Amino acid sequence: MASPPEKSAENPPRKSGWSWFTSFEYNKESDKPGDARNVLLVVAALITAVTFQAGVNPPGGVWQDNSNGHTAGRAIYATHMGPFYVFLISNTLALSSSIFIIVLLTQRFPFHFEVMIATLSMIVTYGSAVFAVTPNESVKFRYILFTAALPYVLRFLYQMCRKYKHCVRRLRSCQNPCSGCA
């Protein structure tokens, strides 16, 4: 069982009471960035595996026959269009985000090119499986494609905003913009 952390003058507790959550928080002084990266890679890989499996084998399974107005191989859950739509969008967002994390954390690693090919293949496989089990009338696929691209677009916009703020700060600190200090 975990014991409460010792109080030190350098790192006073943030809250009045000790919580067992604080013993699991990332600490810049004691935790190594490489260890944090490894933990994030494991968590992202688990999320990727679970969401991929859920997309390929949707909850409730697929119809086994062509009767009563349904088609064999289509998701049974898709008969409830609203909940299935929420599931598909959320699952796609989770898969795309976790794959994005894996790609970012393996940057400059050996075999990064192979990791990129594997993740791209995985995304294509997921997309084709989702398209195969989803009835055409239940989901607008442009929303799924937008959802899959959302983590990449948000990161790009975030980076552009940071760069823009940095450039604006540099221009404001320059007394004479024509003197070449920018």
C-alpha positions as CSV (number, residue, x, y, z in Angstrom):
1,M,0.0,0.0,0.0
2,A,1.3,3.4,-0.9
3,S,2.3,5.7,1.9
4,P,1.8,9.5,1.9
5,P,4.6,11.4,0.3
6,E,7.1,13.1,2.7
7,K,6.6,16.8,3.0
8,S,9.5,18.9,1.9
9,A,10.1,22.6,1.9
10,E,10.8,22.6,-1.9
11,N,7.6,20.9,-3.0
12,P,4.7,21.8,-0.7
13,P,1.5,19.8,-1.3
14,R,-0.9,21.4,-3.7
15,K,-4.0,20.3,-1.7
16,S,-4.7,20.3,2.0
17,G,-5.1,16.4,2.2
18,W,-3.0,13.7,0.7
19,S,-4.6,11.8,-2.2
20,W,-3.4,8.5,-3.5
21,F,-3.6,10.1,-7.0
22,T,-0.7,12.4,-6.2
23,S,1.7,9.4,-5.9
24,F,1.0,8.6,-9.6
25,E,1.3,12.1,-11.0
26,Y,4.3,13.0,-13.3
27,N,7.0,14.7,-11.3
28,K,9.6,16.7,-13.4
29,E,12.2,16.3,-10.7
30,S,12.1,12.6,-10.1
31,D,10.6,11.1,-13.3
32,K,12.6,10.6,-16.5
33,P,11.2,11.9,-19.8
34,G,12.1,8.6,-21.4
35,D,10.0,6.7,-18.8
36,A,7.1,9.0,-19.4
37,R,7.4,8.5,-23.1
38,N,7.3,4.7,-22.6
39,V,4.2,4.9,-20.4
40,L,2.5,7.0,-23.0
41,L,3.5,4.6,-25.8
42,V,2.0,1.7,-23.9
43,V,-1.2,3.5,-23.1
44,A,-1.6,4.7,-26.7
45,A,-0.9,1.2,-28.0
46,L,-3.6,-0.2,-25.7
47,I,-6.1,2.4,-26.8
48,T,-5.2,1.8,-30.4
49,A,-5.7,-1.9,-30.1
50,V,-9.1,-1.6,-28.2
51,T,-10.5,1.0,-30.6
52,F,-9.3,-0.9,-33.7
53,Q,-11.0,-4.1,-32.4
54,A,-14.2,-2.2,-31.6
55,G,-14.3,-0.8,-35.1
56,V,-13.6,-4.0,-36.9
57,N,-16.0,-6.0,-34.6
58,P,-18.7,-3.5,-33.6
59,P,-20.7,-4.1,-30.4
60,G,-23.5,-6.6,-31.0
61,G,-21.7,-8.2,-33.9
62,V,-22.9,-8.3,-37.5
63,W,-26.0,-9.8,-39.1
64,Q,-25.4,-13.4,-40.3
65,D,-28.2,-13.6,-42.9
66,N,-30.1,-11.5,-45.4
67,S,-33.6,-11.4,-43.9
68,N,-36.1,-9.0,-42.3
69,G,-34.6,-6.0,-44.1
70,H,-31.0,-6.3,-43.0
71,T,-27.9,-7.4,-44.9
72,A,-25.4,-10.0,-43.8
73,G,-22.1,-8.6,-42.6
74,R,-23.6,-5.3,-41.5
75,A,-23.4,-4.1,-37.9
76,I,-26.4,-5.1,-35.8
77,Y,-25.8,-2.0,-33.6
78,A,-26.4,0.2,-36.7
79,T,-30.1,-0.4,-36.4
80,H,-29.9,2.2,-33.6
81,M,-28.6,5.0,-35.8
82,G,-28.1,7.7,-33.1
83,P,-26.1,5.5,-30.6
84,F,-24.2,3.8,-33.4
85,Y,-23.2,7.1,-34.8
86,V,-22.0,8.3,-31.4
87,F,-20.0,5.1,-31.0
88,L,-18.5,5.3,-34.5
89,I,-17.4,8.9,-34.1
90,S,-16.0,8.5,-30.6
91,N,-14.2,5.3,-31.5
92,T,-12.7,6.9,-34.6
93,L,-11.5,9.9,-32.7
94,A,-9.9,7.7,-30.0
95,L,-8.2,5.6,-32.6
96,S,-6.9,8.6,-34.6
97,S,-5.7,10.4,-31.5
98,S,-3.9,7.3,-30.1
99,I,-2.2,6.6,-33.5
100,F,-1.2,10.3,-33.7
101,I,0.4,10.0,-30.2
102,I,2.3,6.9,-31.3
103,V,3.6,8.6,-34.4
104,L,4.7,11.7,-32.4
105,L,6.4,9.7,-29.6
106,T,8.3,7.5,-32.1
107,Q,9.7,10.4,-34.0
108,R,13.4,9.9,-34.7
109,F,13.3,6.4,-33.4
110,P,14.9,3.6,-35.4
111,F,12.4,2.1,-37.8
112,H,10.2,5.2,-37.7
113,F,9.4,4.8,-41.4
114,E,8.2,1.3,-40.8
115,V,6.1,2.5,-37.9
116,M,4.5,5.1,-40.2
117,I,3.7,2.4,-42.8
118,A,2.2,0.1,-40.2
119,T,0.0,2.9,-38.7
120,L,-1.1,4.0,-42.1
121,S,-2.0,0.5,-43.0
122,M,-3.9,0.1,-39.8
123,I,-5.9,3.3,-40.5
124,V,-6.7,2.0,-44.0
125,T,-7.7,-1.4,-42.6
126,Y,-9.9,0.3,-39.9
127,G,-11.6,2.5,-42.5
128,S,-12.3,-0.3,-44.9
129,A,-13.7,-2.5,-42.0
130,V,-15.9,0.4,-40.8
131,F,-17.2,1.0,-44.4
132,A,-17.8,-2.7,-44.8
133,V,-20.0,-3.2,-41.6
134,T,-21.7,0.2,-41.6
135,P,-24.9,0.5,-43.7
136,N,-24.6,3.3,-46.2
137,E,-27.8,5.0,-45.0
138,S,-26.8,5.2,-41.3
139,V,-23.6,7.3,-41.4
140,K,-22.3,10.2,-43.4
141,F,-18.8,9.1,-44.1
142,R,-17.5,12.6,-44.4
143,Y,-18.1,13.1,-40.7
144,I,-16.0,10.0,-40.0
145,L,-13.2,11.2,-42.2
146,F,-13.3,14.6,-40.5
147,T,-13.2,13.0,-37.1
148,A,-10.2,10.9,-38.1
149,A,-8.4,14.0,-39.3
150,L,-9.4,16.1,-36.2
151,P,-6.4,15.4,-34.0
152,Y,-4.0,16.2,-36.8
153,V,-5.8,19.4,-37.7
154,L,-6.0,20.6,-34.0
155,R,-2.3,20.0,-33.5
156,F,-1.5,21.9,-36.7
157,L,-3.7,24.8,-35.6
158,Y,-2.1,24.8,-32.1
159,Q,1.4,24.9,-33.5
160,M,0.5,27.7,-35.9
161,C,-1.0,29.8,-33.1
162,R,2.1,29.3,-31.0
163,K,4.3,30.3,-33.9
164,Y,2.1,33.3,-34.6
165,K,2.2,34.4,-31.0
166,H,6.0,34.0,-31.0
167,C,6.3,36.1,-34.2
168,V,4.1,38.8,-32.8
169,R,6.1,39.0,-29.6
170,R,9.3,39.3,-31.5
171,L,7.9,42.1,-33.7
172,R,6.6,44.0,-30.7
173,S,9.9,43.7,-28.9
174,C,11.8,45.1,-31.9
175,Q,12.0,48.9,-31.8
176,N,12.6,49.5,-35.5
177,P,11.2,46.7,-37.7
178,C,13.1,48.0,-40.7
179,S,16.5,47.6,-39.0
180,G,16.4,43.8,-39.5
181,C,15.9,42.6,-35.9
182,A,13.0,40.4,-37.0
